[in-house]
Amino acid sequence: MSESNWTTERPTQPGEYWLSIDPNKRKGRIDFPSVIPCEVSLCANTYLMDRGSLDIGSDKNGLTLAARYITGGAWIPVANDWYDGALWAPRETPEDPFAKPETMRTDQDGREYNHDDREQKLNPDALVKKAIQHLRRRKPKNGRGYVYPLWKRVADLFGHGSGYSAEICRRHGFDPDEQWTPEEVTSC
């Protein structure tokens, strides 16, 4: 809860709030918390009068906005002088830290898939790296038996020259001058 959420303006709508009673009113009450959660609701005037409240600020339906500590206690109209000098802040319930986002989705063809997994695999860097790994598995074919270095195979795949292709290899952790030999290539 940030400092900027606190205001001396009393609630005008029902809801849950943090409440800090004026420290001068808390003096001598050693167990009274400095900040306490409370709920604000519209209460029937007949209920508040039965409880001895005299400061009813009724609306046309005979209801008054009142607050009560969540730990219990009586409903006290928000206009009551007990709240003079008090600070209020809206209470926001945080998201469930154990909740898992829904990752399963359905594609255009009606097939269910894991969205997070698909997004991870469609990452451009991951796609380039996977393409280079596949190039390393295939024996480069040249009619005369010459084995092309990896940068040349990357150049043929992506349509770049030698400089860009060598840099693509380096950026993805591959040696651009690697020659194909089956025992060197590990599966991924």
N, C-alpha and C positions, 0 to 999 in steps of 0.2 A: 504494500500500500504506500503510495508516494505522498509526500507532504502536501502536494498541490491539490489532492482530493479533499482535504479538510476544509470545511466552511462553517461559519457561524449561522448561516441561513438554515432554518428548521425545515425538515422535509415537508413537501407539499403533496407527495404521492406515497401510497403504500409501498412497502418493500423492506429489504433488510439493510441495516446501516451499522456502521461502527459509531460509537458514541463515547465522547470524552467529556465528563461533567467538569465544570469549572473547578480547578484545584481548591479554591477557597471554600467551596461547598463540601469538598471531600475531607477537609481537615478534621482530625479526631476520629476518622473512620479508617482504622489501619488496614482492614481487610477489603476496602472498597477498591476495585481495580481502576487503573488510570484510563484504560480503554476497555469497553465492553460491547459485545455484539447485541443488537436489539432488533426488534421487528416493529414496523410501523403499519398500522391498519386502521380502517374506518370502524369505529365502535359505536354501537347504539347508545344514544344518550341515556336511555333508561338504565342500561348497564352501568354507565359511568356514574349516574346519580346514586344508584344503589350502593356504589363503592365510596360515596362521599365526595365525589369530585364536584366542585362548584364552578370551575372555569371551562364550561362547555362552549365550544365554538361550532355550533351545529350548522350543517348544510340543510338544504330543503327537504331532505329525506330523514332528518333527525339523526344524522351520523356525525361523529367528531373524529378527526385524525388523532390517534393516540399511539404512544410507544410503550413497549414493555421489554425488559431485558430478556434475552433468550434463556438465560438461566432460571427465569421465573420472576414472579412479582406481579404487582398490579399494573393495569393499563393506566397510564398518566397522559392526559391530553398534551399534545405537542406544544400548545400555547402556555402550558403551566410554567410558573416562574422557576421551578426546579431546573428547567433547561436554559435559563438565562445564562449567557456566557459559555454555553456548551459548544463543542465542536462536533460536527457530523460528517460522515463520509460514507458513500454507498459501499455496500459489501458486494464483492464479486466472487463467486465461487469459482475456484480454479478448475481446469479440466482434470479428469481422472488421469493420474500419471501412469497407471497400469493399462489404460485403454490402448488398444492397438488400432492403427488406422486400417480401414477396409482396403485391402490391396487387390482383391480379386475383382476382375471386371469381365465384361463380355464384349467381344469384337463384333464387327459388322456381319460376320458369318455365323454368329451365335456360339462361338467357342469361348470358353472361360479361360482367362489367363491371369497371371500374377503381374499386376501393373508395375510394381517396383522392380521386379526382376527384368521385365521387358525394357523399362526405361534405362536400367543399368547397362543392359546389353546393347542398347541403341545409342549409347554415348559415343560421339564421334571418335574420341581417342581410342576407346575400346574396339570400335569397328576397324580402325586402321591397324591396330596391333594384331587383331585376329586375322586380318587379310595378310599381313606380313608373315604370321606364323604359318598360314596355309601355303604361302609361297615357298617357305623354307622346307616344307614336306615334299613338294613336287620337284622332280628332277628337271632342271631347265633343259629344254630340248634345242639343240642346234644340230643341223645336219652334218656338221664336220666334227662333232664330239667336243666342241669347246664348251666349258662350263662358265656360265655368266655369273658375275658377282651379284650379291643380293641387291645392291643399289640399281643395277640394270633391270632386274625383274620388277622392282618397285616402280621404276620409271615406266616400264611397259604397262603396268597395271594402272597407274594414276595419270599417265600422260605428261609427266614432268621431265625435265632434263636431269643430268647427272648430279648437279649441285643440290637441287631441291630434294631429289630422291635420296641422296646420301644423308641429308639432314633429317628427312622423315625417318629413316632407319635409326639414326642416333637418338632422336627424340623419344623413340619408343623402345630404346634399350637393345638395339640390334647393331651388329658390326656390318657396315655397308659393304665391306670388301669380302664378306664371308662367301666361301665357295661351297657348293652343295656336296656333302658327303653323308650318306645315310646314317652312319654311326654317330655323327655329331648332333644330329637333329633329335631333340627329345619331343615326346608328344605333349600336348597342352591340354 
